[in-house]
Amino acid sequence: MTSSPVARPDEVRRHNRTTLLRLLHVGGPSTRATLATQLGLNRSTIKTLVDGLAEAGVVEEKVPRPGRGAGRPSLLVLPQPHAAVVLAVDLQVEHVAIALVGLGGQILGRNSWNLRGRMGQPDEVITHVIESTAILAGDLDVTPVAAGVSVPGVVRRADGYVHEAPNLRWTDVALGDRLGGVLQIPILVGNDAEFGAVAEHLRGAARGASDVVYISADVGVGGGVIAEGSALRGGSGYVGEIGHMVIRPDGRPCYCGSSGCWETEVGEAALCRALGLAEDTPRGAILFELRELGRDPEAALTRLEEFAEWLTLGLINVVNLLGPQLVILGDLLTVLPEAVLRHVGAEVRRRSLVSRAVGGTRIVSSALGADGKLLGAAEVAFEVVLDSV
């Protein structure tokens, strides 16, 4: 009979240090007493850990703002944003956003640009990301130590190889290797919906939920899954292409080679058709129309009736397959009129066997808005950073 290996004291200290830092990074300022309770450690161990992090400039302790309570307030331990900075890149069909994000999730600076013509080609995007990062880092006087890149496509997580991003017209792009070769930092490339799910789980509407599905509906439709508190990534990172569930076999052709995929019924073009707009209507006009429609619940339910039914059918399939506590609608779906969102949620709960079994899956809009995937990219980058800060 062999005994389990015993962790060395330095390994235990490193584990405790990383766990404490992650609590501060995600949860924000906290007292030593609260940290001790959350980590299950005694106060002397917490003191040693906090003192060590403070000496290294990773955290600082401050007196909180004066309150009404009697007695001396406990010091708050705060992560220092500049102690570790990562690059976050959100590559979308029509534009790119980058940000430098500090420890604790604070966006220190950002830049964005539209993709038109040649600007959307891989070489142009990669060059612009590298140049913009250098300028932003120089302006802020920081150096990113890792990067997360969100891509609307099928990505191999091991090396950031983009097999296909159809709406970008990208095929077989070694994005991770090409960015890493120039920036000389770890590059984590992943599907945009997965990153949206990560962000909502850590910092948005899904905080505290262990089983979540995030639906990204833009030009295309994708899904990110949090299962038992962790991102579901599949064997090689290929997971979440729920936009290509076939829900209408006699429906419109999809670029994937099939017909009647979910995204042909609930993507941007489908939403334009439902609103009576041309399929190439600018995004701003679509958002304006949805917000105006939200002022009249009855009109919203009538005009978006068919769209809502296809959205409902897809969500029923998702809920029956994955059994989430919570479904979060992102991107264009966040602007759906409240009456439509309530109707879809009620129908999913009524018609989904699994939703009824788990007590009623909630369906809500993203809490992070346009920054969701950018923050998700940052969080994925921080996964490889926190144990070395």
Secondary structure as GFF3:
##gff-version 3
##sequence-region A 1 389
A	DSSP	alpha_helix	9	27	.	.	.	ID=ss1
A	DSSP	beta_strand	30	31	.	.	.	ID=ss2
A	DSSP	alpha_helix	32	39	.	.	.	ID=ss3
A	DSSP	alpha_helix	43	55	.	.	.	ID=ss4
A	DSSP	beta_strand	59	62	.	.	.	ID=ss5
A	DSSP	beta_strand	76	79	.	.	.	ID=ss6
A	DSSP	three_ten_helix	81	83	.	.	.	ID=ss7
A	DSSP	beta_strand	85	91	.	.	.	ID=ss8
A	DSSP	beta_strand	95	102	.	.	.	ID=ss9
A	DSSP	beta_strand	106	114	.	.	.	ID=ss10
A	DSSP	three_ten_helix	117	120	.	.	.	ID=ss11
A	DSSP	alpha_helix	122	140	.	.	.	ID=ss12
A	DSSP	beta_strand	147	151	.	.	.	ID=ss13
A	DSSP	beta_strand	154	156	.	.	.	ID=ss14
A	DSSP	beta_strand	161	165	.	.	.	ID=ss15
A	DSSP	three_ten_helix	166	168	.	.	.	ID=ss16
A	DSSP	beta_strand	170	173	.	.	.	ID=ss17
A	DSSP	alpha_helix	175	183	.	.	.	ID=ss18
A	DSSP	beta_strand	187	191	.	.	.	ID=ss19
A	DSSP	alpha_helix	192	203	.	.	.	ID=ss20
A	DSSP	beta_strand	212	217	.	.	.	ID=ss21
A	DSSP	beta_strand	221	227	.	.	.	ID=ss22
A	DSSP	beta_strand	230	231	.	.	.	ID=ss23
A	DSSP	three_ten_helix	242	244	.	.	.	ID=ss24
A	DSSP	alpha_helix	263	266	.	.	.	ID=ss25
A	DSSP	alpha_helix	268	275	.	.	.	ID=ss26
A	DSSP	alpha_helix	283	293	.	.	.	ID=ss27
A	DSSP	alpha_helix	297	303	.	.	.	ID=ss28
A	DSSP	alpha_helix	305	322	.	.	.	ID=ss29
A	DSSP	beta_strand	326	331	.	.	.	ID=ss30
A	DSSP	three_ten_helix	332	335	.	.	.	ID=ss31
A	DSSP	alpha_helix	338	351	.	.	.	ID=ss32
A	DSSP	alpha_helix	353	357	.	.	.	ID=ss33
A	DSSP	beta_strand	362	365	.	.	.	ID=ss34
A	DSSP	three_ten_helix	369	371	.	.	.	ID=ss35
A	DSSP	alpha_helix	372	382	.	.	.	ID=ss36
A	DSSP	three_ten_helix	386	388	.	.	.	ID=ss37
###
